[in-house]
Amino acid sequence: MAVQKLDGKLFSQMVLAGAHHLTNNAKKIDALNVFPVPDGDTGTNMNLSMTSGANEVKKQKSENISEVAGAFSKGLLMGARGNSGVILSQIFRGFAKGMDNKATLTTHDLAVAFDSGVQTAYKAVMKPVEGTILTVAKDAAKKAVEVARNEDDVITLMEMVLKEAKASLKRTPDLLPVLKEVGVVDSGGQGLVTVYEGFLAALKGEELPEESDIVEMDDLVSAEHHRSAQDFMNTADIEFGYCTEFMVKFEEEKLKEHPFDETAFRNELSEHGDSLLVVSDDEIVKVHVHTEYPGNVLTIGQRHGSLINMKIENMREQHTAIVGEQKAATKPKEKAEFGIVTVAMGSGLKTLFESLGATVVIEGGQTMNPSTQDIATAIEKAYAKNVVVLPNNKNIVMAAEQAADVVDVNVAVVATKTIPQGISALLAFHPEEDLEANKNNMTEASSHVKTGQITYAVRDTQIDGIHIENGNFMGINDGKIVTSHKDRFEAVKELFKDLITEDDEILTILYGEDVDEAEVNQLVSFVEENYEEVEIEVHDGKQPIYSYIFSVE
């Protein structure tokens, strides 16, 4: 069997096979990750990115390979997560552009597409590092160009591309000392090899093996081994502590005042951190950067449009948790300039606040209000010269203000009354500002977000003309009950009529411990069908009492 022309139908099968194979191997790829900061999520990030691209391909009915590749590229870009996911999206962004609008590809055309993908990916990375997914992609593309000179069978070309990708992957420890020291190959490179394995299987019409051929890793890939890799660096050596990802949806009015130039934008962001990736199209720009002050880079992005799909992770906390340095981390030798204390109930919400930069998260909220002593203790635990407190509940504000009066620390209480207000306030924090300026900025930011909630009634009553029965689900818009229904999903739909307007752009869904993923997926589908202009973010808050907390901006 030979394939001399690759069309969109067959390429779609390749993409879906590559995505499926990556899904099956994501955890093993996670276990390889040791660079640049060991967080163990390369496989997960690449899998989620690839799945987003595959979902767009599933919607395509065209047999024109340029159209299918364009859809794949767009889906990858929108779903790209982490360094590895963004680089993967750029490889296939350039791959799609390299097709030059052809309906089918010869081996020569396919080699050109592979090479174009590498060129695009290298341009997207401010400081390319060899021994990573970039090297594997480059070596494989070089082999494709070489083979295409004398070969017209696409299957043979893909066999040689995969063979060279595997050989390049084996060489990655020779290029990155940390890989050799730990005894693993590059995780991103392994992810790309896994995708290429899926491509080749689809071309040949073969079944995929359940697991990828993880290069010589049978004895090495384990959670304990990955944990030991963290010992090769110290938490204190992490210069830029926050892994910051966000997208900017371009706005015409802002672009008139601040025209967007990708190169200039990338150069400006490079002054604020490292591990920088910037990719854009006509509608959005996506950024990944390791920085010490996430607020600064978010402000730069906001000049050109609205912020969407934000994710900020504290890499020092991640690393400290792995190497067991928590005790030392909670008591630094010198007080930090700023600390942030916030209140939340639910492990998912706690993790979310910590990822956004909260120093101490007090467990509490509705039905479990922390005491003045609890808050005062948390302020002391923050171990900072200046502390901002976010109560996130109207019943906790007074206790927070009282705690501020009894501690020997400069404290500002930003009177946030809901979780969404607390998140919005935290994103507005700028460590270069003084305490008073931060209080004003964070208070202002919290006033621009709307909060919706779904919870259940504990007794029969009637409020504002709404008859409520015990056990019904109530929809609450900024503290006001606006609907009551025996069916939770119907209560959500009624709440959205009151909560979401045509001017709103972002809906964040924080779902509680009593909600399963199937219901969340149903809700996301409903929003996508009925509020097409609204961007959706979803987090598992694991909060009790409130099935859903919605933030609308």
Secondary structure, 3 states (H helix, E strand, C coil): CCCCCECHHHHHHHHHHHHHHHHHHHHHHHCCCCCCCCCCCHHHHHHHHHHHHHHHHHHCCCCCHHHHHHHHHHHHHHHCCHHHHHHHHHHHHHHHHCCCCCCCECHHHHHHHHHHHHHHHHHHECCCCCCCHHHHHHHHHHHHHHHHCCCCCHHHHHHHHHHHHHHHHHHHHHHCHHHHHHCCCCHHHHHHHHHHHHHHHHHHCCCCCCCCCCCCCCCCCCHHHHHHHHHHCCHHHCCCCEEEEEEEEECHHHHHHCCCCHHHHHHHHHCCEEEEEEEECCCEEEEEEEECCHHHHHHHHHCCEEEEEEEEEEHHHHHHHHHCCHHHHCCCCCCEEEEEEEEECCHHHHHHHHHCCCCEEEECECCECCCHHHHHHHHHHHCEEEEEEECCCCCCHHHHHHHHHHCCCEEEECCCCCHHHHHHHHHCCCCCCCHHHHHHHHHHHHCCCEEEEEEECCCCEEECCEEECCCCEEEEECCEEEEEECCHHHHHHHHHHHHCCCCCCEEEEEECCCCCHHHHHHHHHHHHHHCCCCEEEEEECCCCCCCEEEEEC
